[in-house]
Amino acid sequence: MSKAFLSALAAALLAAGPALAAGDMGATAKQAINPTAIAMFVAFVGLTLAITYWAAKRTRTASDFYTAGGGISGFQNGLAIAGDYMSAATLLGLSSMVYLTGFDGVAYIVSFFVGWPIILFLMAERLRNLGRFTFADIASYRLDQSKVRTFAAMGSLTVVCCYLVVQMVGAGQLIKLLFGLDYAIAVVLVGVLMVIYVTFGGMIATTWVQIIKACLMLGGGLLLLLLVLVQFGFSLETIAAKATAAHKAGVKIMGPGALLADPVSTVSMSLGLVFGTSALPHIMMRFFTVPNAKEARKSVFVASGLIGAFFLVVAILGMAAISIVGTDPKFFEGGVVGGKLIGGNNMPIMHLAQAMGGDLLLGFMSAVAFATILAVVAGLALAGASSIAHDLYARVIMKGKASEAQEIRVSKASSLALGVIGVVLGILFEKQNVAFLVGLTFGIAASANFPVLILSMYWKGLTTRGALWGGLAGLISAVTLVILSKTVWVAVIGYAQPIFPYEHPALFSMSLAFLVTIVVSKLDSSARAKAEIAAYEDQYVRSQTGIGAAAASAH
């Protein structure tokens, strides 16, 4: 993502107040406590804790804990996927981008969405038929279990931790603003809630937290959109005309700007967002919660429709905020430039909610923003715990001899450990520019996870050696290139010039991963490699028919 977007996105994720200018990730200034937001926040937490208590009674086996016994319907799972994917970056960051840059922000929104047709047509059915609990189940289906699972767990945990830091910092800052609490206490509160959801309720509780959150976000967004459209006479043309009149860039916001100025960065960003979405561990894990491949496809169909609709809502709200928020002096955060400063550039959608519905709507949207983060961190924690317990402990360390009770205990302990790690990292990163972690998350998923995953499902020539060398090449190169780019090398470390001239690694790191995987697999002539290639036929049959796939369990 470009520096301008990452700065806007990070500021939005941090729910920052006036103290945060673009690119300045300093401490936020406490704002007036909003009783409505607090009441709605408490109500949401109380409801989700009640659901966790209910789910705990129904979580008896490893299948219940990891995948809700495979008994979630396609429609329910579609709602949960939408709730898992529509993070605070969607509600706050993308609306901020449209508000600041117009067309460029819409282009970013499209990039975030395009990955879903790939999941629908290429991956959903095979994910459900081949996998049981984690992404590693698929990647290691016909390859060396210990080696591939170890690598897959390493890649998944890297993605989980990067994304977890962003969400923990955002949640901590939001609670700090709502309650006036110390930041550290706010982060600890989020960590405790996350651990409770995962440890006691497992996937059943996490699923319903995500479903409720999706309904709240969609409902809140549509309500705000309706209020906005009423003000503009239900005319998108009027919204666009007033936006161009109010924005300091004028009609230029309706065309491509800085985003498309560098085609290499644009292509690299798009590849990372499109294919990174297809390989996020907490998203892939959701396809194992449905009873069969048909419901998996239905899940993606429902999720794609909901996510696409919400992205359209976000785009319209961001454009409307230009003339509503950007021309109201009480929302200005930095003065006036040529009489047309766009004020409130950290949280325009929150300012828009207050402008349209006063403190009541602002409180509701603030509570929705927090619910958004809480649902995402629960999914992330569960994905991380499953990688540790199911892949590393049960399959690598215990060689498949661990009992379900032992595996669940390790999963719960892992959830607690991830909660502690999330809290510690959230506190350490409070005043740092964490924006690069958003790009790094998608970049690593696209470079380390996606090549191995898609080739394991579609290319019979893949071998263990190729998967390991290619996956590690993608993982290491993605992390290295992000560190050497100006996002970290200049903005965080403080050097004058970056070593790597682009901000997005996927074009280079993902291409390298595919190249190394294919070349090393082709050069592998060992007896084991030949056996792995021969085993593809059996894998293909199961991927198409689902014969042998885990069935849903009754509750």
C-alpha positions in Angstrom: 0.0 0.0 0.0 1.2 3.5 -0.7 2.6 5.7 2.0 -0.4 8.0 1.9 -2.8 5.1 2.2 -0.9 3.4 5.0 -0.7 6.6 7.0 -4.4 7.2 6.6 -5.2 3.6 7.3 -3.0 3.4 10.4 -4.5 6.7 11.7 -7.9 5.3 11.2 -7.0 2.0 12.9 -5.7 3.8 15.8 -9.0 5.7 16.1 -6.9 8.8 16.5 -7.9 12.2 17.6 -6.5 15.6 16.6 -3.0 14.8 17.8 -2.5 12.3 14.9 -1.6 14.0 11.6 -1.0 11.7 8.6 2.0 9.6 9.3 2.3 10.6 12.9 1.5 7.6 15.1 1.9 9.3 18.4 -0.4 8.9 21.4 -3.9 9.9 20.9 -5.6 12.7 22.8 -8.4 11.7 25.0 -11.8 12.9 23.9 -15.0 13.4 25.8 -16.5 10.2 27.1 -19.5 9.1 25.1 -22.1 7.4 27.4 -24.0 6.0 24.5 -20.9 4.3 23.0 -20.0 2.9 26.4 -23.6 1.5 27.0 -23.6 -0.2 23.5 -20.1 -1.5 24.1 -21.0 -3.1 27.4 -24.2 -4.5 25.9 -22.1 -6.1 23.0 -19.6 -7.6 25.4 -22.3 -8.9 27.7 -24.1 -10.6 24.7 -20.9 -12.2 23.4 -19.9 -13.4 26.8 -23.4 -15.1 27.1 -22.8 -16.7 23.7 -19.4 -17.9 24.9 -21.0 -19.5 27.9 -23.6 -21.2 25.7 -20.9 -22.3 23.2 -18.7 -23.7 26.0 -21.3 -26.4 26.8 -21.3 -27.5 23.1 -17.5 -27.6 22.7 -16.5 -31.1 23.5 -14.2 -32.3 20.8 -11.3 -31.0 18.8 -13.6 -30.6 15.8 -16.0 -28.5 17.9 -13.2 -26.3 19.1 -11.5 -25.8 15.7 -14.4 -25.9 13.3 -17.7 -25.9 15.3 -18.1 -29.6 14.3 -18.5 -28.6 10.7 -22.1 -27.8 11.4 -22.3 -24.1 10.5 -24.6 -23.5 7.5 -23.4 -21.8 4.4 -25.4 -18.6 5.0 -24.2 -18.4 8.6 -20.6 -19.0 7.6 -20.9 -16.4 4.9 -22.0 -13.9 7.5 -19.1 -14.9 9.8 -16.6 -14.6 6.9 -17.9 -11.2 6.2 -17.6 -10.3 9.9 -14.1 -11.7 10.0 -12.9 -9.8 6.9 -14.5 -6.5 7.4 -12.1 -5.2 9.9 -11.5 -1.7 11.3 -9.4 -1.1 8.2 -12.6 -1.5 6.1 -14.8 0.8 8.2 -12.3 3.5 9.1 -9.3 3.1 6.8 -10.9 2.7 3.4 -13.5 5.4 4.1 -10.6 7.7 5.0 -8.8 6.9 1.8 -11.8 7.7 -0.4 -12.3 10.9 1.7 -8.7 12.0 1.1 -8.1 10.9 -2.4 -11.4 10.0 -4.1 -10.9 7.7 -7.0 -7.6 6.2 -5.6 -9.5 5.1 -2.5 -12.1 3.4 -4.6 -9.3 1.6 -6.5 -8.0 0.3 -3.1 -11.4 -0.9 -2.2 -11.7 -2.9 -5.5 -8.3 -4.5 -4.8 -9.5 -5.7 -1.4 -12.5 -7.3 -3.0 -11.1 -8.9 -6.1 -9.6 -11.8 -4.1 -13.1 -13.2 -3.3 -14.0 -14.5 -6.8 -10.6 -16.4 -6.8 -11.6 -18.0 -3.5 -15.1 -18.8 -4.9 -14.1 -20.4 -8.2 -10.7 -21.9 -7.4 -10.4 -22.6 -3.7 -13.6 -22.9 -1.6 -14.6 -26.4 -2.7 -11.1 -27.9 -2.6 -10.4 -26.3 0.8 -13.4 -28.0 2.3 -12.8 -31.4 0.7 -9.1 -31.6 1.5 -8.8 -29.8 4.8 -9.9 -30.6 8.3 -8.8 -27.9 10.7 -6.0 -25.7 9.1 -4.3 -24.6 5.9 -1.5 -27.1 6.7 -3.9 -30.0 6.3 -4.2 -29.2 2.6 -0.6 -28.2 1.9 0.7 -31.4 3.5 -1.9 -33.8 2.2 0.5 -35.8 0.0 3.8 -34.2 1.2 6.0 -34.7 4.2 3.7 -34.0 7.1 6.3 -32.8 9.7 8.3 -30.5 7.4 5.4 -29.0 5.6 3.3 -28.5 8.7 6.2 -26.9 10.5 6.6 -24.4 7.6 2.9 -23.8 7.2 2.5 -23.1 11.0 5.5 -20.7 10.8 3.9 -18.8 7.9 0.5 -18.7 9.5 1.8 -17.5 12.9 3.8 -14.8 11.2 0.7 -13.5 9.5 -1.5 -13.9 12.6 1.0 -11.9 14.8 1.4 -9.1 12.3 -2.4 -8.7 11.9 -2.9 -9.1 15.7 -0.7 -6.2 16.5 -2.6 -3.8 14.3 -6.0 -4.9 15.7 -4.8 -4.8 19.3 -3.4 -1.3 19.0 -6.6 -0.1 17.3 -8.8 -1.7 19.9 -6.7 -0.3 22.7 -6.9 3.2 21.4 -10.6 3.0 20.7 -11.4 1.9 24.3 -9.0 4.5 25.6 -11.1 7.2 23.8 -14.4 5.7 24.8 -13.7 5.1 28.5 -10.8 7.5 29.2 -8.9 4.4 30.4 -5.1 4.2 30.3 -3.9 2.6 27.0 -2.2 -0.3 28.7 -5.4 -1.2 30.6 -7.4 -1.0 27.5 -5.1 -3.4 25.6 -5.2 -5.8 28.5 -9.0 -5.7 28.5 -9.1 -6.6 24.8 -6.6 -9.4 25.3 -8.7 -10.9 28.2 -11.9 -10.8 26.1 -10.1 -12.4 23.2 -8.8 -15.2 25.3 -12.2 -15.8 26.9 -13.9 -16.1 23.6 -11.4 -18.6 22.1 -10.5 -20.6 25.2 -14.0 -21.3 26.4 -16.2 -21.0 23.3 -13.8 -22.1 20.5 -15.1 -21.8 16.9 -18.7 -21.8 17.9 -18.4 -18.7 20.0 -16.1 -17.0 17.6 -18.5 -17.7 14.7 -21.4 -16.1 16.5 -19.4 -13.1 17.6 -18.4 -12.6 14.0 -22.0 -13.0 12.8 -23.3 -10.4 15.3 -20.5 -8.0 14.4 -21.3 -8.4 10.7 -25.0 -7.6 11.2 -24.1 -4.6 13.4 -21.6 -3.2 10.8 -24.0 -3.8 7.8 -26.9 -2.3 9.7 -24.9 0.7 10.9 -23.4 1.3 7.5 -26.8 1.1 5.7 -28.5 3.4 8.3 -25.7 6.0 7.9 -26.0 5.7 4.1 -29.8 6.2 4.2 -29.4 9.4 6.2 -26.7 10.6 3.8 -28.8 9.8 0.7 -31.8 11.7 2.2 -29.6 14.8 2.5 -28.4 14.5 -1.1 -31.9 13.7 -2.6 -30.8 10.1 -3.2 -28.5 11.4 -6.0 -25.0 10.0 -6.4 -24.4 12.6 -9.0 -25.1 15.3 -6.4 -22.7 13.7 -3.9 -20.0 13.7 -6.5 -20.6 17.2 -7.6 -20.5 18.6 -4.1 -17.4 16.5 -3.3 -15.5 18.0 -6.2 -16.6 21.5 -5.2 -15.5 21.0 -1.6 -12.2 19.1 -2.0 -9.0 21.1 -2.4 -8.0 18.9 -5.4 -11.3 19.7 -7.2 -12.3 17.5 -10.1 -9.0 15.7 -9.9 -10.3 13.4 -7.2 -12.5 11.8 -9.8 -9.5 10.4 -11.7 -6.4 8.4 -10.8 -3.8 10.2 -8.7 -0.7 9.1 -6.9 -1.8 5.5 -6.6 -1.4 4.8 -10.3 1.6 7.0 -10.8 3.9 4.1 -10.3 2.7 1.0 -12.2 5.1 -1.4 -10.5 3.9 -0.4 -7.0 0.3 -0.6 -8.2 0.6 -4.1 -9.6 2.6 -5.3 -6.6 0.0 -3.8 -4.2 -2.9 -5.4 -6.2 -1.2 -8.9 -6.2 -0.6 -8.7 -2.5 -4.2 -7.7 -1.7 -5.8 -10.1 -4.2 -3.8 -13.3 -3.4 -3.1 -12.4 0.2 -6.8 -12.5 0.9 -6.9 -16.0 -0.5 -4.3 -17.2 2.0 -5.1 -15.5 5.3 -5.2 -18.4 7.8 -8.2 -17.0 9.8 -10.2 -16.7 6.6 -9.2 -20.2 5.2 -10.1 -21.8 8.6 -13.7 -20.8 8.1 -14.2 -23.1 5.2 -13.7 -26.1 7.5 -16.8 -25.1 9.6 -19.4 -26.1 7.0 -20.6 -29.6 6.3 -19.7 -30.0 2.7 -18.3 -28.3 -0.5 -21.7 -27.0 -1.6 -22.1 -25.0 1.7 -18.5 -23.8 1.3 -19.3 -22.3 -2.1 -22.5 -20.8 -0.7 -20.4 -19.3 2.1 -18.2 -17.5 -0.3 -21.2 -16.4 -2.4 -22.9 -14.9 0.6 -19.7 -13.3 2.0 -18.8 -11.8 -1.4 -22.2 -10.2 -1.8 -22.1 -8.8 1.8 -18.5 -7.6 1.5 -19.0 -6.1 -1.9 -22.2 -4.3 -0.8 -20.5 -2.9 2.2 -17.5 -1.7 0.2 -19.9 0.2 -2.0 -21.5 1.8 1.1 -18.0 2.7 2.4 -17.1 4.3 -0.9 -20.3 6.4 -1.0 -19.9 7.5 2.6 -16.3 8.5 2.1 -17.3 10.6 -0.9 -20.2 12.2 1.0 -18.0 13.0 3.9 -15.9 15.3 1.7 -18.7 17.9 1.5 -20.4 17.2 4.9 -17.4 16.8 7.2 -14.8 18.7 5.1 -16.8 21.9 5.1 -17.9 21.9 8.8 -15.4 23.8 10.9 -16.1 21.8 14.1 -14.6 18.8 12.4 -11.5 20.5 11.1 -8.2 19.1 12.5 -5.5 21.2 10.9 -6.7 24.5 9.6 -7.8 25.7 6.1 -5.9 25.5 2.9 -7.2 27.8 0.2 -10.5 27.9 2.0 -11.1 24.2 1.2 -9.3 22.1 3.8 -10.6 18.6 4.2 -11.1 18.4 8.0 -11.3 15.3 10.2 -9.0 13.3 8.0 -8.3 10.7 10.7 -11.9 9.4 11.2 -14.2 11.0 8.7 -16.8 8.2 9.0 -17.1 8.8 12.7 -17.4 12.6 12.1 -20.0 11.8 9.4 -22.0 9.7 11.9 -22.0 12.5 14.4 -23.0 15.0 11.7 -25.9 12.8 10.6 -27.2 11.3 13.9 -25.5 13.2 16.8 -23.9 11.4 19.7 -26.4 8.5 19.5 -25.2 7.4 16.0 -21.6 8.3 16.9 -21.9 6.0 19.9 -23.4 3.2 17.9 -20.7 3.4 15.2 -17.9 3.6 17.8 -19.3 0.4 19.4 -19.5 -1.2 16.0 -15.8 -0.3 15.3 -14.8 -2.0 18.6 -17.0 -5.0 17.9 -15.2 -5.2 14.5 -11.8 -5.4 16.1 -12.9 -7.9 18.8 -14.4 -10.3 16.2 -11.2 -10.2 14.1 -8.8 -10.8 17.0 -10.9 -13.7 18.2 -10.6 -15.3 14.7 -6.8 -14.6 14.6 -6.2 -16.1 18.0 -8.1 -19.2 17.1 -6.2 -19.6 13.8 -2.9 -19.2 15.6 -3.9 -21.6 18.4 -4.9 -24.2 15.8 -1.5 -23.9 14.0 0.4 -24.5 17.3 -1.8 -27.3 18.7 -3.0 -29.1 15.6 0.0 -28.7 13.3 3.0 -28.4 15.6 2.0 -30.3 18.7 -0.3 -33.0 17.5 1.2 -33.7 14.1 4.9 -32.8 14.3 5.8 -33.3 18.0 3.4 -36.1 18.9 3.4 -37.7 15.4 -0.4 -38.0 15.4 -0.5 -39.8 18.8 -1.9 -37.0 20.9 -5.4 -37.4 22.2 -8.1 -34.9 21.5 -8.2 -33.8 25.1 -4.4 -33.2 25.0 -4.8 -31.2 21.8 -7.6 -29.1 23.1 -5.6 -28.3 26.2 -2.6 -27.2 24.1 -5.0 -25.1 22.0 -6.3 -23.3 25.0 -2.9 -22.8 26.4 -1.8 -21.4 23.0 -4.8 -19.0 23.0 -3.7 -17.7 26.4 -0.1 -17.4 25.1 -1.2 -15.5 22.0 -3.3 -13.2 24.2 -0.3 -12.4 26.3 1.8 -11.8 23.2 -0.9 -9.6 21.6 -1.1 -7.5 24.8 2.7 -7.1 25.1 3.1 -6.2 21.4 0.1 -3.9 21.5 1.7 -2.0 24.4 5.1 -1.9 22.7 3.7 -0.7 19.4 1.5 2.0 20.9 3.5 5.0 19.5 5.0 3.3 16.5 3.9 3.4 12.9 2.2 0.0 12.6 0.8 0.7 9.2 3.5 -1.4 7.5 2.1 -4.5 9.3 -1.1 -4.3 7.3 0.8 -4.5 4.0 3.2 -7.1 5.5 0.3 -9.3 6.5 -1.1 -9.5 3.0 2.3 -9.6 1.4 3.5 -12.6 3.5 0.2 -14.5 3.0 0.5 -13.9 -0.8 4.2 -14.8 -0.9 4.5 -17.7 1.6 1.1 -19.3 1.9 -0.6 -18.8 -1.4 2.0 -20.3 -3.8 2.3 -23.5 -1.7 -1.5 -23.7 -1.2 -2.6 -23.3 -4.8 0.2 -25.5 -6.2 -0.6 -28.3 -3.7 -4.2 -28.3 -5.0 -3.6 -27.9 -8.7 -0.1 -29.0 -9.7 0.8 -32.7 -9.4 4.5 -31.9 -9.8 4.8 -30.2 -6.4 7.2 -31.9 -4.0 8.1 -31.4 -0.3 11.4 -30.0 -1.2 9.9 -27.5 -3.7 7.2 -26.4 -1.2 9.7 -25.8 1.6 12.3 -23.9 -0.5 9.6 -21.9 -2.4 7.6 -21.1 0.7 10.7 -20.0 2.7 11.9 -17.9 -0.3 8.5 -16.1 -0.3 8.4 -15.6 3.4 11.9 -14.3 3.8 11.9 -12.1 0.8 8.5 -10.5 1.7 9.7 -9.6 5.2 13.1 -8.4 4.0 11.7 -6.2 1.2 9.2 -4.6 3.5 12.0 -3.8 6.0 14.2 -2.4 3.2 11.3 -0.2 1.8 10.6 3.3 2.9 7.7 2.1 4.9 10.1 0.7 7.5 13.7 1.7 6.4 12.8 5.4 6.3 9.6 5.9 8.3 10.4 3.6 11.2 14.2 3.2 11.3 14.9 6.7 10.1 17.3 6.4 7.1 17.1 9.0 4.4 16.6 6.6 1.5 15.1 3.1 1.2 17.2 0.3 -0.2 14.2 -1.3 -1.9 12.5 1.4 -4.0 9.0 0.0 -3.9 6.5 -0.2 -1.0 4.8 -3.5 -1.9 6.8 -6.8 -2.0 4.3 -9.2 -3.5 5.2 -8.7 -7.2 8.8 -9.7 -6.4 8.4 -12.1 -3.4 5.4 -14.0 -4.7 7.0 -14.4 -8.1 10.2 -15.6 -6.5 8.2 -18.1 -4.4 6.4 -19.6 -7.4 9.7 -19.7 -9.4 11.7 -21.4 -6.6 8.9 -23.9 -5.9 8.5 -25.0 -9.5 12.2 -25.1 -10.3 13.2 -27.1 -7.1 10.2 -29.5 -7.6 11.3 -30.1 -11.2 14.9 -30.8 -10.1 13.8 -33.2 -7.3 14.2 -36.7 -8.7 14.2 -38.6 -5.3 12.0 -41.6 -4.7 9.9 -39.7 -2.2 9.2 -37.0 -4.8 8.0 -39.5 -7.3 5.7 -41.0 -4.7 4.3 -37.6 -3.9 3.6 -36.9 -7.5 1.9 -40.2 -7.9 -0.3 -39.5 -4.9 -1.8 -36.5 -6.6 -4.4 -38.7 -8.4 -5.9 -39.8 -5.1 -5.8 -36.2 -3.8 -7.6 -35.0 -7.0 -10.4 -37.5 -6.6 -11.0 -36.3 -3.0 -10.8 -32.7 -3.9 -13.6 -33.2 -6.5 -15.8 -35.6 -4.6 -15.2 -35.0 -0.9 -14.9 -38.7 -0.3 -13.1 -39.1 2.9 -13.5 -35.6 4.1 -14.6 -35.0 7.7 -18.3 -34.8 8.1 -20.3 -32.5 10.4 -20.8 -33.6 13.9 -24.1 -33.3 15.7 -24.5 -31.0 18.7 
